[in-house]
Amino acid sequence: MKRDKGFSLIEVIISIMILAIGIMALIGAYSTYVKSDTYAKIKTLEFNIARAKLEEALAMPISEIGPIEPEEEETTINSFKFKYSYVVIPRATQISQPAGSKSIIYYKIKVRVHKANDNKEKGVELIAYREE
């Protein structure tokens, strides 16, 4: 009996199916990687913007920082649009001091940053306290 060299049609179809399944798995893994990498970049940018804006707010006089009700401003970094706002809340705090001393007023400065088209709760919020 003569033996043919090569692969049969069934063997070729099965090997193509196995290869296709492997390629689909790689595409799915790559897609997940890109999504998580983009999410990490956005969170890093949100945190860096919040930190920079909080440092700006701490360097300014309280009267220039902003109202108690926040107004959102917008900035663009690396083609991502972000919105940020300052909130200033005065807090009177009595610290144990000698009699006759007045209470010290601390201001709570809150900076919130989120991607422009995302929900505010998905963003980053940093808080600092400052004495006037």
C-alpha positions in Angstrom: 0.0 0.0 0.0 1.2 3.5 -0.9 1.4 6.0 2.0 0.6 9.7 1.0 2.8 12.4 2.4 1.2 15.4 4.0 -1.8 16.2 6.2 -5.4 15.2 5.7 -8.1 17.9 5.5 -9.4 17.0 9.0 -6.0 17.5 10.5 -5.6 20.9 8.8 -9.1 22.0 10.0 -8.4 20.9 13.6 -5.0 22.7 13.7 -6.6 25.9 12.3 -9.3 25.7 14.9 -6.8 25.3 17.7 -4.7 28.2 16.3 -7.8 30.4 16.1 -8.8 29.7 19.7 -5.3 30.6 20.8 -5.3 33.8 18.9 -8.7 34.7 20.3 -7.4 34.2 23.8 -4.4 36.4 23.1 -6.7 39.2 21.7 -8.9 39.0 24.8 -5.9 39.2 27.1 -4.5 42.2 25.2 -7.8 43.9 25.4 -8.0 43.5 29.1 -4.4 44.7 29.4 -5.2 47.9 27.4 -8.3 48.7 29.5 -6.4 48.2 32.9 -3.4 50.2 31.6 -5.7 53.1 30.6 -7.5 53.0 33.9 -4.2 53.1 35.8 -3.0 56.1 33.7 -6.2 58.0 34.3 -6.1 57.3 38.1 -2.4 58.4 38.2 -3.3 61.6 36.3 -6.3 62.3 38.5 -4.1 61.9 41.6 -1.3 64.1 40.2 -3.8 66.9 39.3 -5.4 66.7 42.7 -2.0 66.9 44.4 -0.9 69.8 42.3 -4.2 71.7 42.9 -4.1 71.0 46.6 -0.6 72.4 46.8 -1.7 75.5 44.9 -4.7 75.9 47.3 -2.4 75.6 50.4 -0.2 78.3 49.0 -3.1 80.8 48.3 -4.9 82.9 50.9 -8.1 81.3 52.0 -10.2 84.1 50.5 -8.8 83.3 47.0 -9.3 79.5 47.0 -12.9 79.3 46.4 -16.4 79.2 47.8 -17.9 76.6 50.1 -20.0 75.4 47.1 -17.6 74.0 44.5 -17.4 75.3 41.0 -15.8 72.8 38.6 -13.0 73.9 36.3 -11.6 71.8 33.4 -8.1 70.9 32.3 -6.7 68.6 29.6 -3.7 66.4 29.9 -2.5 63.8 27.4 -5.8 64.1 25.5 -7.8 63.3 28.6 -10.2 66.0 29.9 -10.5 66.3 33.7 -12.7 68.4 35.9 -11.6 69.6 39.3 -13.1 71.7 42.1 -12.0 73.2 45.4 -14.2 73.1 48.5 -13.2 75.2 51.5 -15.0 74.5 54.8 -14.2 76.5 57.9 -14.0 74.5 61.1 -13.7 76.1 64.5 -11.6 73.9 66.8 -11.0 74.5 70.5 -7.6 73.4 71.5 -6.6 73.2 75.1 -5.0 76.5 75.6 -4.7 78.9 78.5 -7.9 80.6 79.7 -8.9 83.6 77.7 -7.5 82.2 74.4 -9.7 82.2 71.4 -10.5 79.2 69.4 -8.4 78.5 66.3 -10.2 78.2 63.0 -9.0 75.5 60.7 -10.1 75.3 57.1 -10.7 72.0 55.4 -9.6 72.2 51.8 -10.9 69.4 49.6 -9.9 69.0 46.0 -11.9 66.6 43.9 -10.7 65.5 40.4 -12.5 63.2 37.9 -12.4 62.5 34.2 -14.7 64.9 32.4 -17.2 62.3 31.2 -17.2 60.1 34.3 -19.2 60.2 37.5 -17.7 62.3 40.3 -17.6 59.3 42.6 -15.1 57.6 40.3 -12.6 60.4 40.8 -9.9 61.2 43.3 -10.4 63.4 46.4 -7.6 64.8 48.6 -8.2 66.7 51.8 -5.9 69.0 53.8 -6.4 71.2 56.9 -5.0 74.6 57.2 -5.0 77.2 59.9 -5.8 80.8 58.9 
